[in-house]
Amino acid sequence: MILPKNTILGDLRLEEVYHFYGIPRLFSCFGKINDTGEEIRYLALSVFEDDMISKFLYLPLSDKRFDALKKHYTTLAWAFLNPEIGDLYMVESDYDGNASVDKIKPIELTAKDLPEKYVYFDSPYAYP
């Protein structure tokens, strides 16, 4: 997998893949968000893929929210529907890493974009 390059998400580096089926379906990564080198963690969820492109939702996460997800205090769907900063990013990229990024509101998500309602971080076979 090649992470998107030259986007508003910053210089991304992979942290961990949590669910893989043909391609990573759920993973975390870090991106530098300004010239000071400050980083933000994203949780990325696969929402579409074909032979040409893939689409992922990128959810900015604090350490506290990330820990809550890992400890099953909240579901994945709830986290994506209630982002801490109010926005998510829809990333469409080809398999060379060329990408476009759109900032979106949770209200723009459809049921097919999200894991099932009661799916937790490490639930198997639960992703779109």
C-alpha positions, 0 to 999 in steps of 0.5 A, a space after each residue: 500500500 502506498 499512502 497518499 502523497 502531497 495532500 493536506 494530511 501531511 507527510 504520512 507514515 504508517 503506524 499499524 494495519 489492523 484489518 487486511 483483506 486484499 488491501 489494508 481495510 483499517 489502519 492508523 498513520 501519522 501525518 505532520 500538520 505544520 512546519 513545526 513537525 507536530 503530528 496527528 494520528 489518523 484512523 483510516 477506513 477503506 470504503 471503496 476500491 477497484 482496479 484503478 482507485 481506492 477510497 478511504 475515510 481518514 479520521 483525526 484522532 487524539 490519543 484519548 479517543 484512540 485508546 477508547 476505541 481500542 478498549 471498546 469504550 466506543 464503536 467504530 461507527 460512532 467514532 466516524 460519526 462523531 469526529 473530535 474536530 468535526 470533520 473527516 477526510 475522504 481520500 481517493 488515491 490511485 495505486 501510485 500514491 497520487 491522491 485527492 482529499 476532500 474535507 467532509 462532515 459526518 452527515 455526508 456519510 452513508 451506511 455503506 461508508 461505515 462499519 456496522 453499528 455495533 462493531 468495535 475496533 478489533 471485530 473481524 469481517 466488519 468493514 465495508 
